[in-house]
């Protein structure tokens, strides 16, 4: 049996911090690696040692296995944990780690290779007797042949990158007309993400659930399944909500699915933690999708219902030890739900966001609530890596109790400085479809109108709280000495006029008058006058009396922007400087601007082309995903400012149009 003394985590963010917690608890040394973008990151600060491995782009740092191995040797680490993503499912890296005399905390390279290509994996699973979705998994990648196979299978079909996962290189074609464009996009994304543009095609099931089995195997021939997770709620084919056990799962189906997952693992000589993913149809039949040969982002829900630390299991198995428990000893206790907090704008197609976390606050952690994160207030979400901020995990005795815990935990989660999906997650958690466990992979699509409602103008009460916070912050003194003076004038009330603007280029403006008096203030907004008073603490807690009611909120200012957390909701407004003039036009009719920094990877029109509103025009790659931008109006393309391969900054004009 090998002895692990110090672990290098070849990853970043919350998974690096997560592995370090377990390693430290087991008395092991920890080593972090970091890029130029991560020098001050939480995982770096948490490690015993940290090694710089290169520039911010992953291909120049985290994806260079030789640098990782060199860092391990230089720091005396004798084991490498790959986390998830980056090199975690790279067989060549696993071989190189072993060749360097180090322990790879993951499966054998042969198992990674067996499951590394989706097509090859499906062929292997078919031989092992694991049920498959009807599809094409062949080597011939001729476009015409793929189109013919799609027609044979029957539309709609799902096109998937053979070499990858995480929703990268995955597109739906609803008809033969849509197929060529969807295929081209899937291949581009697959090539950019995995260096391999091969795809497979599968029947797109009408209302499947995405259910996966956690398997674990050791080098002594033992293999168990630690039950299932339901990961059906997804956007862009990436998971957003995961729970364990799967709601309404028939015990007999659970056993069959678990046994199929164990058979899949044994068929490739698997060792370590892995996940076998299935589509579960409405009639109880299930089909193998893929096997992820690594720990999964959603592993905490399995830990919560089994009471096991899966990272500890990984370390024990990697050291040559047997599995801690047998299948008969594993039981399900209660229900756990995980939601992924992303820096993204759900109202704009879940567009990833970049920027600085001006404020970040999580609920208190304990037996019922857990937060896995790799960032803190003041950290940046950059274009180089996934925009996940944290994972929020709740547990309770049953699903209804866990859902209540989730709603409360989300109401206590605060993110300011950039758009985050907390309000969207709250909408999911409280939706009747979620409460009744009416789940499938198109949950968000089916309930989009409920989950992504039109923006609602701030009420007079909300505007009063925004304005009270601003007034109190000015009175407390700051960098501007004029902010520190009182508002009283001899024998007359003093009125401060404040203008707030809602988010977006067409956000409405709201003028608020704050009248100063000895007893407090009155705020006039949207035709109402409300008496207000209160106190603003240094942590942003706003304790207010609003029209005779006691109210507590959080008031966070970052630049000219203010975020108000109140009654479980998040409100964002911008303070308008009356001396700045009208705000600049950052897009709109006749212009198409970059919504984020990225790289141009495809131009879908030429200069002089006639386009219609909503027609795809240009494709950007950012945060490991493709983003297709569409014409803002009918008209003619007058100019293309960038070519394929060029980097663009957020807000720059990409394409010009002449309306008409």
N, C-alpha and C positions, 0 to 999 in steps of 0.2 A: 504493500500500500504506500503510495506517495504521500509526502507531507507538504502541505501548502503553508508557507510562512508569510508571504506578502503577495497581495493581489494588485495587478495593474488593471485599471478599467479602461479599455480601449474605446471609450465613448464619452458622451457629454450629457449635460442636462440632468433631468430627474432620475434617469436610470443609473447614471454614475453615482449620484448622491445616494440612491437606494441601495446599490451594491455595497457602498462604503459603510452604510449603517450596519448591515449584517456582518460584514467582514470585521469591523471594529468590535462588534459584540462578541465575535468568536475569537477575539484576541489576535487578529491578523493585521499586518501592516497594509497600508493602502497607498497607491500611487495614482495620480491623475495625469492625464495628458490634455494639452490645450493648444488652441490655435491663436492667431493674433486677435480674433474676435472674442476669445474666451478667457483672456488673461485674468480678469477680475470676477470670473464666474463662481457661483456657489460651490460647484463640485471641486474646483481648484482650491478654494479656501478650506474645504472640509477634509482634504487629503493630508496624509502625513508628508508626502512628497509630491511635486508636480513638475512635469517636463514639457517644455514648449516643443511642438512638432511641426510648425509651419504656418503659412498664411491662412486666412479665413476660409477660402473655398475648400470644401471637404476633399476634393480630388488632389489637393496639394498638402493635405495634413491628415485628417482622420482616415482617409482611404489608402494611405501609403503604409502597407504592413511592415516594411523594413524599418520605418521610423518608430513604430510601436514596439517592435521587438528590441530595437536598440535602446529605447527608453527603459524597458523592463530590465535589460542586462545592466544598464548604467546605475539603476536604483536598487538592484538586488532582489527585485520581484521575481518569484519563480512560477507565477501563474498569471494568465491573462484572461479576463472576463470581457467578452466582446459586447455585452449589452444587447440592444436590438437596433437594427439599422446598421449602416456603415459596413463593417467587415464581419458582422455576426453570422452571416450565411455564406461566407466566402471560403470554399474548400481549399483554395490555394493558401490562404492565410492560416487556416488550421494546420495544414501540412508544414508551413514555414515555422509556426510556433513549436510544433513537435520536433522539427529538425534542429531547432535552436536549443533543444534540451529543456524547454519550458512546458508547463501544463496548460492545455487549452480547455477552458471551462465551457465545454459545449460538446456536441456530438462528434463522432469520428468524421474525418473528411469524406470518407466513402458514403456515409449517410447523407451528408450535405449535398454531395454530387447526385445521389440517387433522387433527391427531392428538389434539386436546384432548378430543373427545368420542368415546368408544369406538364408539358406534353409527355415527357419521359416518366414523370411520376404517375400520371394517370394510367399509362400503359402498365407500369409495375403494379399499381393498385388493382387493375383489372385482373391481372394474373393472380393476385393474392385474394381475389374474391370480394373486394370492397366495391360497392355499387358506385357507378359513375353517371354524371349527367350526360345525356346524348350530345355529342359534339365531334369536332375534328381536332386531333392532336398530332397530326403528321408532320414530317420533316419538310415536305414540299411547301414552300412559302410563296409560290407564284400567285400574284394578285387575282388572276382570273380563276385559278383553282380554288382559292379561298372564297371568292364570291360564289362560285358554284356550290361549295360545301355549305355555305350559309343558306343558300336557297334550298338545298337538300334538307338541312336541319329544320328550316322554317323560321321565319321572322316572328318576333324580334329575336336577335341573337346578341350574345355578349362576346366582345373581342377582348382578349386578355393577353398581357405580356407573358410569354412563356417563362422568362427568367426572373420575374419579380413578384412584388406584393405591395401591400399598403395602398391599393387603389391606383398605383402608377401604371400607365399604359393600359387602362381599362376603359372601354367605350361601348355604348349600346347603339346598335343599328336597328331601327324599327322597320326598315324596308330596304329593298334592293337599291333604291335611289340614294339612300343615306349611307349605304355600306362603304363605297370608295373613300369618302371623306373621313368616316369614322376609322377605317383601317389605316389610312395615312397618319392620322393623329395618334392612334395607338402605337404605331411603329415608331414615330418620332419620339414620343414620350418614353417608350421602352428603351430605345437606343440611348437617350440622354440619361436615363436613370440607371440602367443596368449594362450598357454597352452591348446590348443584344436586342435586335428588333424582331425576333421571332415571336409569333403570336399563336394562340389557339382560339377556337371558336366553340361556344357552347349555347345550347338552348337557353333562352332567357325565361325563367319560370315566372308565372304570373304573380303569386303571392308567397314566395318562400321565406322562411326564417333562416338567418345565419346562426348556426349553432356549432360551437367548436368544443372539442374534448382536450383537456389537459392530460398529457401522458408524461410518464417519467420512467426511465429505464436505467439500470446499472450495468456494470461490466460483468456481473455474475449471472446474467440470464433472467433477472427479475424485471418485470414491467407491469405498471399499474396505471389506471386512469383515475384522476382526481375530479371526476364528474365534469359537468358541462357549463358553458357560458353562453348566454344569448347575446349576440352582437348585432342584432338586426337593424337598429337605428343608426343609419349611416348617411353621410353626405359626400358626394364625389367618390363613392365607393370606399370611403374611409370611415371607420367606426367612431361614433360620438358617445354612445351610451352602451354599457355592457353590464350584464347582471348574471348572478349565479345563485341558485340553479336556474335553469331556463324555466320561466313561468309555464305552468300547466304541463310540464314534461311527463309523459307516461313512463312509469318506472321500467316497463318492459322495453320501450324504445330507448331509454337511457342505457340500459344494460347492453342492448344490441349495438348501439352506437359506440359505447365504451369498448366493447369487445372488438369491433371493427377497427377502432383507433389503435388498440394494442396490437392487433394483427398487422396493421400498417407499419407500426414501429418495429415490430419483430422482423418483418419482411426485409428491412434494410439494415438490420443489426444496430439499431439505435441505442444510444447511451446519452443520458441527461434529460433536460426538459425540452419538450416539444409540444406543438399544438396541431391537432388534426382537425381541419375545418370542413364542415358539411353544410349543404343546403337541406333544410327540413321542409318537406312539402306538407300541405294541409291534410293529406291522408295518412300522415305518419311515416311515409317513405322518406329516405334520406340518401344523399349523393355526395361522394367525396369531391371536394374542391381542390384542396392543396394541403401540404404539411409545412408548417413553419418550423424550421430546425433551430429554434432559439426560444428564449423566454419571450413572452408577449407583453405588450403595453398593459393589457388588462389583467395580468396575473394577480393583482391584489384582491380581486373579488373571490378568486379561488382560495387564496390564503385566508380570507375572512371566514368563509363557510367551512373550511377544513381545520383551521387552527394551525396550519403549517407555514413555515417560512420557506418558500420555494428557492430563494437564493441560497439559503443554508443547505438545502438538499443538493443544489448544484455543486456547491463546494465540497460536500461530503462525497458525492458520486465522482467528481473529477479527481479526488484524491484516492479513488479506488475502493471506497467503502460501499457497503450494500445500501439499498433503500431503507430509510428509517422505519417504514410501515409496510404491511402487506395490504392487498386489496380488501380483505375482510376487516382490517382495522380502520379503514378509512370511512368516515361518515359525514353526512351533511348536517350542519348546524345553522339554522336561521337562513337569512337572505341578505345578499350584498349587492350594491349597485355602484358602478363607477361612471362618472362623466368626465369628459376631457375638456378642460378649459383652454380655448384657443384664442390667439390674437387674430381675429377675423371679423368680417362684417357680414353676418347672415343675410341682411337685407340686400346685399349686392352680390348674391351668388356665393356666399361664404368666402369672399375675397380675402386672402391673407393680409395682415396688417404688419407694418414695421414701425418701430419707434421705441421710446423709453417708457418704462413702467413708472409713472410719476407716483403711483400709490398702489400698494398691493396688500390686501388683508384677507386672511382666511379664518374660518370658524375655529373655535377651540377644539383641539384634538383629544381623543380618548378612545375608549372601547368601541364607541359607535361611529366615530368620525376619524378619518385618516386623510392626510394630504401628502401627496408625493410631488415635489417640485424641484426645479433646478434654478429658479430665479428668485430675486428679491426686489424690493422697491429700489428704483434707480438703475436696474439692469435694462439692457436693450434687447429687443426682439429684432434680429437682423434678417436680411434677405438670404443668408447663407444656409440657414438650418430650418427645421420644422418649427412652425409658429406655436407649438403647444406651450402653454404657461404652466399648467399643473394638471394633476389628476385628483379629483375629489371622490373619495370612497366612503360610503356609509354602510352600516350593518345593523340589523335588528332581528328580532325573533321570527318575523315573517315579512312577506313582501309589502303589505299595506303599511306596516310600521316603518320599514326601510324607506318607503316612498316619502312618508312624512318627515323622516330624518333628512332625506335629500332636499326636500323643499325648504326646510329650515336652514340647512347648511348653505344652500345657494343664496338664500336671502341674507346670509351673513358674509358672503364673499364679495369683496370689493376690488375692482380693477379700474384704474384711471390712467390716462396718458395715451391710450390708443383704444380702438374698438375691440371689445372682447365679446364672446358668445354667452356670457352669463344670463342675460335676459332670455335668450333663445332656450337655453337649457332649463330655465325656470318654467318657460312655456311648455316644454316637453313634459317636465315632471308633474305639472298640474293638469295636463290634457286628459280628457275622458278616455281617449284611446289608449294612453299609456297606463292610466289607472286601472283599466279593465284588461291590460296586457294583450291588446289587439295589435300584435306586433308582426311586421314583415319588413323586408329590406326597402320597401318604398313607403315606409311610415311617414317620413318627412314630406315626400312628394304628395301623398294623399291628404295630409293635413296642413299643407303649406299655408293656406289662408289663415289658419288659426295660429300657427307657430310663428309666422312672419307677417303680422298685421301691419297695416299702414301706420305710419308714425302718428302719434297723438300730440297735439299742441300742449305745452305745459299749462297747468291750471293756475289760477290766481294764487292758491296756497303754495304751489311749487315755486312760482316766481317770487313770492314773498320770502321764502326760505333762501333762495339764491341771493336775493338783494339784502336780506338781513345778514347773511354770512359775509357778504362783501363789505357792508357798512361796519360790522364789528371788526373785520380784519383791518380796515383802514383806521379805525379808532385805536386799535391796539398798537399802532405804530409800525413802520416798516422802513423800507429804503427811501420812501418819499416823505419828507417832513410834513408836507401838506396833508398827508393821510392821517396824521396824528392829531390834528386839531379838532375841537368839538364843533357841533353844528348849530349852536345857539346864536341867534342874533338878538340884540336888545329889543324887547317888546314884540318880536316877530318870530314866527316859526321859520326854520330853514328847510328848504326842499332840495334834495339831491336827485337829479334825474339820471336814471341808468337805462341803458339800452342793451338788451340781450338778443342774440341771434341763435336760432336753432341750427343744428348741423346740416351740412349739405350746401351745394352751390345755390340752391333755391330756398334755403331755410328762411322761415319767416322771422321778422324782428318784433320784439316786444319792449315797449317803453314802460318803465316803472318809476313812480315817484315815491321817494322815501322822505317823509316829513319828520324832522327831529323834534322831540319834546322832552321835558324833564323826566317823565314817567316811562319813556321808551320811544317808540316810533309808531307811525302809521304808514302802511304801504298801500299805494293805489296801483292796481294792475287789472287789466281786462275789465274795467268799469266797476271794480269792487275796491273798497277801502277797508283794510284789516289792521287792527291794533296788534303790534308785535313787540316783543322784547326777547332778550336772551343773552347767552354767553357762548363764545367760541373758544374751545380749548386748543392747546398747541397741537394736539393730534388730529384736529379737524372736527372733533365732536361738537355739534351745534345743539345746544339745549335751549329750546325756544318755547315761548308762550305765543301761540298763534290764534288770534281771534278767540281767546279764552280757553284754548286747549293746549296741553303740554305735549310737545313734540320733540323727539330726538332724531337727529340726522347726522350724516357725515358730509362735510363741505371740504372739497379738495380743489385747490387752484393750481394750475400748471400753465404758465404764460398767461395768455388772455382767455384761456379755457377754464371752465369750472365744471366739476362733476359733483353731483349731489346724490348720495345714497340715502333713500328715504322709503320707509314702509316696504322694504324688500325690492324696491325698484331702483333703477339707475337712470339718471337724467343728465344730459350734457348740454351746456349752452356756452356761447362765446360772448365775452364782454366786448362791446363795440366801442372803439376809441372814436369819439366825435370829431377828433382832429385828423383822423387818418383818411377820411374820404371814403368813398364807396370801395368795398373790397374788390380785389382783382378778379377778373373772370378767369377761372381755371378750367374752362372747358365749355361744354354746352353745345348749343346748336351750331353746326358747321365746323366743329373741331373735335378731334379725338385725341385724348391725352392719356398718358400712362398712369394707371391707378396705383402703381407701385414700381420700385426699381426692378429691373429684370433684363433679359436678353431677348432680342427679336429672333425667333426661330422659324417663322414662316410669314411670307407676304402672300395674301390670298387674292389680291387685286393688283392691277397695274395703273400707272398714272393715265388719266384720261378715261378710265372705266366708269360706266354708269352703274350706280348702286342704289339699292332700296334700303330704307330704314330697317335696322336689325340684321342686315346681311353681314356675315363674317368677313373681316377685312385683314386682320393681322393677329398673329399668335405670339404671345410673350411667354417666356419660361421664368418662373420665380418660385422660390421655396419648393423646389423639386416637382412643381406641377405646371401644366400648360394652362394658359388663360387666353381664350379666344375673345378678342374685342370686336365689337360690331359697329356698323355705320350708325351715327347718331341721327341721320336724316336721309331722305331721298336726295340724290344729286349726283355730281360728278367728282371723281377723285382728282384734285388739282395737283397734289404733290405727296410724295412719300419721303419723309425726312430721314429715315434710317433704312439700312439694309440688313439682310439676314446675318446674324452673328454679332451685331453691334449691341453694346450695353446701353440702356436708357435709364434716366433718372425719373423718379416719381414726379408727375405733373407736366412733363415735357410734351409738346405737341408731336404726335406720331404721324398723323395723316390729316391733310387739309381737304375740305369739301367745298364745292360750290352748290348751294341748294338749288333745287329746281327739278 
